[in-house]
Amino acid sequence: MRHCDSPLHVTGRSLYVDDVPAPAGMLHAAVFGSPVAHGKIRSLDCSKAKAVPGVVATYTWEDIPGDPVIGAVLKDEYLLAREEVRFQGQPIVLVVAESVETARKAAKLCEVTLEELPVITCPREAFEKGELLQETRVFEKGDVSAVWDACTTVVEGQIDLAGQEHLYLETNRARAIPREDGQVSVYSSTQSPSATQKHIAGVLGVPMHKVEVDVKRLGGGFGGKEDQATHWACMAAVAAMRLQRPVQLVLNRVDDMRMTGKRHPYKQDFKIGLDDAGKILAYEVSHFQNSGAYMDLSAPVLERTVLHSSNAYAIPNIRIRAAACRTNLPPNTAYRGFGGPQGMFPLEVAIEKAAHAMGVSPDWIQARNLIQDGYVFHYGQEVEACNQQRTWDEAMELFDVEGTRSRIDAFNAENRLVKKGFALMPVCFGISFTKTFLNQGSSLVHVYTDGSVSVTTGGIEMGQGISSNMIAITSRTFGISPDRVKSNSTNTTRIANISPSAASATSDLNGNATLIACKEILDGMKRVAAEKLDCAPESVSIREGIVHVGGQPTEKTWEQLVLDTYFSRVQLMAHGFYTPPDLHFDPVKGFGKPFHYYTYGTCMIEATVDCVRGTYKLDASRIVHDLGRTIIPTVDRGQIEGGLAQGIGWVTLEELAYNGQGRLTSHALSTYKAPDAEFMPDDMQLKLLENVENPGGPLGSKAVGEPPFMYGIAAFFAIRKAVDAFKPLHKYEKEVRSPMTPERVLLSLYPDFASAPVSSDPPQTGQTV
């Protein structure tokens, strides 16, 4: 079995929010956003916009019939700005017109007078000025201060870790259609249908049962539509209910990039101490999160940063400081890994710097500190069934790491202007929502009298294959062909109180719920079969659509048994509900068991740097990954390779650039560069651990969405290793900065040139420039 949507995608028949034919009388909306990053609104004039032929209405915060304030964690953000704007592009006016072009043209004619206020874009500056979204937290294990003197190597440093644009193919969009009795149907590109439903009900001032949110599929999400898709759905719903006409709001690419939050950038300080054997004795890190203007999901993102700050390493003494710093950028939000990559990155920088001080390779230190069964993380969870060492050992042997080291050393000795480097990245990633109550999934399964089956869950299909996984789970449980099963859209009237499709938990939660529902139906069918075939129910099974007794095929088919069950008045539908057992986490104390299980892996990346131009090529990526028992190998492999690509992009090409006034200058595909197929390594190898069972996952599988992202971090250090072979990095470097763009590589290769003052005087004759 492959991804069920593949034929639709490649033939262009997959339907998204605005692909369905528009209902009669549908209007289009556009948003006027703040031209500045921080200011007080003194006056607002929409008269020129209203005068444009085809404009139907303009709305501000005063026109919202219910609560104008929204927020997933903290209600602190006006849907349409009221008295103050806190980021450039913050929505102020919603313009509704007969066409998209008219709405966008009119939105540009809105005029706002603002008293500009100071702009903060740096989280360190925000921290120093007390601009915090929550109290600064400190988490500790052991006694860090007491062991520094016992360390033979102690290094420290600073990091500037950039954010990342989601760059989903389908920009944010929503279509709202008024229904009878004050109801509204909303088709939204959201990862969180129930959150969208709740906020729409809030801004309209109606109960949730009057709001239906339906999601067939997303053209990508990566976390960017977990919370921030809500805004646009709410705006479309307000306009639709005010005008009693369908309204659609679609952001163009520039507006989507300008108005929405990204992966959180961080400023970070670290200090690490080791003994002569390479054991990490103490580690402390301070995370200054660039949260943006409002809370959004910054607090839970920062929480996972804290939880994953030790990654795959056993560290007896650790201290972590975490500050959510308010800046005048769009509210930063969820992104694949949900803060985990930002937690892991500084420890890898610290290990690299310690290795340089000790005169050893970073992987020598990595190998001596990997977690084992029985290790207790700083948040109190004990490691069980740990496969971290196994993925490392298999990678070392399968990919001939020592041979690679020798080959690269020989190459660098023979080549002066081209250098190579390689790096390894072990990954230990916890699977579950850290907000325990979100770990619940539901599934509604119907078996029809012709033997076909439909399954509806709370999982959102956004390219990761959740629909295909649900079909596979259903077909295997029933013992029938996948062609007999259909996966429906996610709809809040069929499945209520849906957890977001996030945290890599979607297939786990909804897949296990589907198993429960299927088994309930199957138990009834087996009882009917036992009566018809004069046998015990437990001896009945179904394989490839044929009923078996005691392992032997009978003449009865699946379709015949379905009819027998229906005529016997035994139910052919069931609702399954699943929540992982024994999860508990106190967010105040930062202690408990937040994760159902861990996913493990090890990645090695090789890179070649042109030391004249600063350009580089990723030569190879080699991964050993713990996937449990894969449900659909092609889908899971695609997720691993896609996660790797996105992780590589984060630390290499994808540079978010804001100027001092908080304006995004990398605001389009012409100025923001993401990896393409040509950029990826030519040699990509992936080895899945064999004979691994995961009791917590459906059919023994493990979550696959987020963990592979962190493998991309190895590209950053492979490039740095090659640069270091040409010009010692640590001699000149005051702050480690990511991403490692070709421009930054060039400046690292020639640090004297990078720090030289720039002269405006013309060169003299014969002067070398």
Summary of the structure (lengths in Angstrom):
residues: 769
radius of gyration: 27.7
end to end distance: 61.1
largest distance: 104.3
contacts: 2821
relative contact order: 0.12
helix: 33%
strand: 27%
